Amino acid sequence: MDQTERIEQISPQDLMILGLQEVAYVKPVIVQGETVYAVHAADGREVAVMASRDVAVAAIRQNELEPLSIH
């Protein structure tokens, strides 16, 4: 089995655990009629809500994580 085949067989839960300590993602959400930016851990837990995407990304980087965007 080569590397690609092993990666394709990883379960969604195992994939989530791999990135848990390395990535966080930013997702625009509507709160009280306004768009704000939720920061989520790799496992999907919402950990913060920021007024702007730039602030959300900066907060992620400040915590030594790699930011990902969800549209």
Backbone as a printed PyTorch tensor [residue, N CA C, xyz], in Angstrom:
tensor([[[  0.8610,  -1.1760,   0.0000],
         [  0.0000,   0.0000,   0.0000],
         [  0.9030,   1.2340,   0.0000]],

        [[  0.6680,   2.1440,  -0.9520],
         [  1.4900,   3.3470,  -0.9980],
         [  0.8900,   4.4620,  -0.1310]],

        [[  1.6200,   5.5640,  -0.0230],
         [  1.2290,   6.6910,   0.8470],
         [ -0.1630,   7.2190,   0.4930]],

        [[ -0.4470,   7.3810,  -0.7950],
         [ -1.7500,   7.9160,  -1.2120],
         [ -2.8830,   6.9970,  -0.7830]],

        [[ -2.7020,   5.7100,  -0.9450],
         [ -3.7440,   4.7610,  -0.5450],
         [ -3.9680,   4.8040,   0.9690]],

        [[ -2.9100,   4.9640,   1.7470],
         [ -3.0590,   5.0540,   3.2070],
         [ -3.8200,   6.3130,   3.5950]],

        [[ -3.5070,   7.4280,   2.9420],
         [ -4.1970,   8.6860,   3.2480],
         [ -5.6800,   8.5790,   2.9000]],

        [[ -6.0010,   7.9680,   1.7720],
         [ -7.3970,   7.8290,   1.3560],
         [ -8.1920,   6.9630,   2.3160]],

        [[ -7.5370,   6.1140,   3.0900],
         [ -8.2270,   5.2270,   4.0060],
         [ -8.3410,   5.7940,   5.4230]],

        [[ -7.8270,   6.9800,   5.6400],
         [ -7.9140,   7.6110,   6.9690],
         [ -9.3750,   7.9890,   7.2340]],

        [[ -9.8360,   7.7070,   8.4210],
         [-11.2150,   8.0650,   8.7720],
         [-11.2950,   9.5700,   9.0210]],

        [[-12.4870,  10.1580,   8.8770],
         [-12.6370,  11.5820,   9.1660],
         [-12.1920,  11.9360,  10.5910]],

        [[-12.4550,  11.0690,  11.5430],
         [-12.0610,  11.3430,  12.9270],
         [-10.5380,  11.3310,  13.0710]],

        [[ -9.8650,  10.3730,  12.4360],
         [ -8.4040,  10.3300,  12.4970],
         [ -7.7930,  11.5540,  11.8260]],

        [[ -8.3760,  11.9740,  10.7130],
         [ -7.8910,  13.1640,  10.0240],
         [ -8.0340,  14.3950,  10.9050]],

        [[ -9.1510,  14.5160,  11.5950],
         [ -9.3850,  15.6340,  12.4940],
         [ -8.3330,  15.6600,  13.6070]],

        [[ -8.0400,  14.5160,  14.1770],
         [ -7.0750,  14.4320,  15.2700],
         [ -5.6830,  14.8370,  14.7940]],

        [[ -5.3360,  14.4980,  13.5510],
         [ -4.0270,  14.8700,  13.0160],
         [ -3.8140,  16.3840,  13.0370]],

        [[ -4.8470,  17.1490,  12.7310],
         [ -4.7010,  18.5910,  12.6550],
         [ -5.0800,  19.3420,  13.9060]],

        [[ -5.5280,  18.6570,  14.9310],
         [ -6.0750,  19.3080,  16.1140],
         [ -5.1270,  20.3220,  16.7450]],

        [[ -3.8570,  20.0060,  16.7990],
         [ -2.8950,  20.9010,  17.4320],
         [ -2.1760,  21.8010,  16.4290]],

        [[ -2.6040,  21.7540,  15.1490],
         [ -1.8760,  22.4930,  14.1260],
         [ -2.7040,  23.5150,  13.3610]],

        [[ -3.9960,  23.2900,  13.2300],
         [ -4.8110,  24.1850,  12.4100],
         [ -6.0650,  24.6360,  13.1530]],

        [[ -6.5600,  25.7610,  12.7170],
         [ -7.8660,  26.2610,  13.1390],
         [ -8.4870,  26.8710,  11.8910]],

        [[ -9.7950,  26.9250,  11.8450],
         [-10.3980,  27.5050,  10.6620],
         [-11.3270,  28.6460,  11.0130]],

        [[-11.4690,  29.5340,  10.0340],
         [-12.2950,  30.7310,  10.1650],
         [-13.5120,  30.5460,   9.2750]],

        [[-14.6670,  30.8340,   9.8470],
         [-15.9200,  30.6610,   9.1130],
         [-16.7920,  31.8880,   9.3490]],

        [[-17.2600,  32.5430,   8.2840],
         [-18.1690,  33.6650,   8.4850],
         [-19.5170,  33.1550,   9.0030]],

        [[-20.0540,  33.8470,   9.9950],
         [-21.3600,  33.5000,  10.5560],
         [-22.1500,  34.7770,  10.7740]],

        [[-23.4570,  34.6570,  10.8510],
         [-24.3250,  35.8000,  11.0980],
         [-24.7370,  35.7800,  12.5690]],

        [[-24.4640,  36.8710,  13.2690],
         [-24.8610,  37.0230,  14.6690],
         [-25.5890,  38.3510,  14.7900]],

        [[-26.8200,  38.2940,  15.2110],
         [-27.6680,  39.4790,  15.3630],
         [-27.6650,  40.3260,  14.0910]],

        [[-27.7820,  39.6380,  12.9470],
         [-27.8830,  40.3150,  11.6650],
         [-26.5700,  40.8190,  11.0840]],

        [[-25.4510,  40.5700,  11.7320],
         [-24.1530,  41.0380,  11.2440],
         [-23.2340,  39.8600,  10.9690]],

        [[-22.4020,  40.0060,   9.9410],
         [-21.4130,  38.9690,   9.6510],
         [-20.2190,  39.1520,  10.5800]],

        [[-19.8910,  38.0940,  11.3010],
         [-18.7000,  38.0380,  12.1480],
         [-17.9480,  36.7660,  11.7550]],

        [[-16.8170,  36.5370,  12.3670],
         [-15.9670,  35.4240,  11.9560],
         [-15.6870,  34.5130,  13.1370]],

        [[-16.1830,  33.2910,  13.0330],
         [-16.0070,  32.3040,  14.0890],
         [-14.7020,  31.5550,  13.8480]],

        [[-13.9510,  31.3630,  14.9110],
         [-12.7320,  30.5560,  14.8730],
         [-13.0750,  29.1970,  15.4610]],

        [[-12.7570,  28.1520,  14.7110],
         [-13.0560,  26.7880,  15.1370],
         [-11.7730,  25.9800,  15.2350]],

        [[-11.7020,  25.1170,  16.2360],
         [-10.6100,  24.1520,  16.3280],
         [-10.8000,  23.1150,  15.2220]],

        [[ -9.7770,  22.3430,  14.9520],
         [ -9.8590,  21.3360,  13.8890],
         [-10.9780,  20.3370,  14.1170]],

        [[-11.3740,  20.1380,  15.3730],
         [-12.4560,  19.1830,  15.6630],
         [-13.8410,  19.7950,  15.5290]],

        [[-13.9070,  21.0660,  15.1090],
         [-15.1860,  21.7210,  14.8890],
         [-15.6890,  22.5760,  16.0400]],

        [[-15.0300,  22.5100,  17.2010],
         [-15.4600,  23.3290,  18.3370],
         [-15.2410,  24.8070,  18.0340]],

        [[-16.2660,  25.6160,  18.2580],
         [-16.1070,  27.0620,  18.1220],
         [-15.3530,  27.5640,  19.3520]],

        [[-14.2600,  28.2860,  19.1210],
         [-13.4440,  28.7480,  20.2430],
         [-13.4410,  30.2600,  20.4040]],

        [[-13.8680,  30.9850,  19.3700],
         [-13.9110,  32.4450,  19.4660],
         [-14.7510,  33.0050,  18.3270]],

        [[-15.2190,  34.2290,  18.5100],
         [-15.9120,  34.9600,  17.4560],
         [-15.2710,  36.3430,  17.3940]],

        [[-14.8540,  36.7410,  16.2040],
         [-14.1570,  38.0020,  16.0050],
         [-14.9450,  38.8960,  15.0530]],

        [[-14.7520,  40.1840,  15.1820],
         [-15.4740,  41.1370,  14.3450],
         [-14.9910,  41.1290,  12.9010]],

        [[-13.7170,  40.7800,  12.6700],
         [-13.2100,  40.7670,  11.2980],
         [-12.4100,  39.5030,  11.0320]],

        [[-12.3210,  39.1580,   9.7650],
         [-11.5590,  37.9820,   9.3670],
         [-10.0790,  38.1790,   9.6820]],

        [[ -9.5620,  39.3820,   9.4280],
         [ -8.1440,  39.6510,   9.6940],
         [ -7.7940,  39.4540,  11.1640]],

        [[ -8.6590,  39.8820,  12.0560],
         [ -8.4200,  39.7060,  13.4920],
         [ -8.4810,  38.2210,  13.8450]],

        [[ -9.4140,  37.4940,  13.2520],
         [ -9.5260,  36.0610,  13.5170],
         [ -8.2600,  35.3240,  13.0710]],

        [[ -7.7690,  35.6450,  11.8780],
         [ -6.5520,  35.0160,  11.3720],
         [ -5.3590,  35.3810,  12.2500]],

        [[ -5.2600,  36.6310,  12.6610],
         [ -4.1630,  37.0570,  13.5330],
         [ -4.1890,  36.3050,  14.8640]],

        [[ -5.3720,  36.1060,  15.4160],
         [ -5.4970,  35.3790,  16.6790],
         [ -5.0550,  33.9260,  16.5230]],

        [[ -5.4010,  33.3280,  15.4070],
         [ -4.9880,  31.9520,  15.1490],
         [ -3.4690,  31.8760,  15.0610]],

        [[ -2.8850,  32.7730,  14.2910],
         [ -1.4160,  32.7620,  14.1310],
         [ -0.7070,  33.0730,  15.4440]],

        [[ -1.2810,  33.9530,  16.2400],
         [ -0.6910,  34.2950,  17.5300],
         [ -0.6170,  33.0560,  18.4390]],

        [[ -1.5310,  32.1370,  18.2230],
         [ -1.5430,  30.8990,  19.0090],
         [ -0.7950,  29.7660,  18.2980]],

        [[  0.0430,  30.1560,  17.3230],
         [  0.9330,  29.2290,  16.6190],
         [  0.1940,  28.1090,  15.8850]],

        [[ -0.9710,  28.4590,  15.3270],
         [ -1.7310,  27.5220,  14.5130],
         [ -1.7630,  28.0370,  13.0710]],

        [[ -2.0940,  27.1640,  12.1510],
         [ -2.2220,  27.5410,  10.7550],
         [ -3.6840,  27.8210,  10.4560]],

        [[ -4.0030,  29.0390,   9.9900],
         [ -5.4060,  29.3600,   9.7000],
         [ -5.8740,  28.7800,   8.3600]],

        [[ -7.0900,  28.2760,   8.3540],
         [ -7.7560,  27.8040,   7.1420],
         [ -9.0700,  28.5350,   7.0350]],

        [[ -9.5200,  28.8010,   5.8070],
         [-10.7950,  29.4860,   5.6120],
         [-11.8650,  28.5100,   5.1370]],

        [[-13.0490,  28.6740,   5.6630],
         [-14.2140,  27.9190,   5.2160],
         [-15.1860,  28.9350,   4.6490]],

        [[-15.6190,  28.7030,   3.4180],
         [-16.5350,  29.6610,   2.7790],
         [-17.9430,  29.1560,   2.8040]]])
